[in-house]
């Protein structure tokens, strides 16, 4: 059985916690940054868990995580 390739774009966007959760960064942080307040930009810093409907698809492109 050949090795599976990791999707490099997904590798940069998602990371796994020690308990196995898949975390992602909120979208929209770098678009129109000048017009957003500092408070709003701070809300984009946190990482949030991936939706349960997308977990199977992400694990498929990140086989060795």
C-alpha atoms as one frame of an Amber mdcrd trajectory, in Angstrom:
protein
   0.000   0.000   0.000   1.569   3.324  -1.012   1.845   6.257   1.317  -0.935
   8.848   1.245  -0.042  12.452   0.498  -0.913  15.204   2.947  -2.783  18.179
   1.505  -0.394  21.071   2.219  -3.121  23.735   2.216  -5.094  21.832   4.845
  -1.938  21.229   6.877  -1.436  24.992   7.198  -5.084  25.743   8.049  -5.911
  23.104  10.654  -4.196  21.708  13.713  -5.041  18.920  16.121  -5.187  19.280
  19.896  -3.904  16.686  22.315  -7.424  15.340  22.793  -7.947  14.933  19.033
 -10.067  17.990  18.254  -9.430  19.702  14.931  -9.060  23.464  15.351  -9.242
  26.240  12.762  -8.762  30.009  12.637 -11.732  32.281  11.913 -11.989  33.643
   8.379 -11.801  37.319   7.484  -8.852  38.412   9.618  -6.728  39.872   6.850
  -9.433  41.364   4.631 -10.182  45.110   5.164  -8.165  45.229   8.371  -7.909
  49.032   8.459 -11.627  49.583   8.851 -12.089  47.051  11.641 -11.759  48.048
  15.273  -9.056  46.562  17.476 -11.720  44.738  19.466 -13.092  43.040  16.354
  -9.617  42.114  15.105  -8.884  40.557  18.480 -11.864  38.256  18.062 -10.187
  36.730  15.007  -7.146  35.606  17.038  -8.849  32.696  18.742  -9.052  29.248
  17.216 -12.353  27.394  17.170 -13.201  23.714  16.666 -14.181  22.486  13.218
 -17.832  21.677  12.554 -18.689  17.993  13.087 -19.938  17.704   9.505 -16.463
  18.560   8.160 -14.288  16.346  10.376 -14.421  13.290   8.080 -13.433  15.374
   5.041 -10.496  17.021   6.835  -9.163  13.741   8.218  -9.136  12.387   4.671
  -6.730  15.085   3.453  -4.609  14.918   6.658  -4.056  11.173   6.982  -1.072
  11.188   9.361  -2.122  13.765  11.955
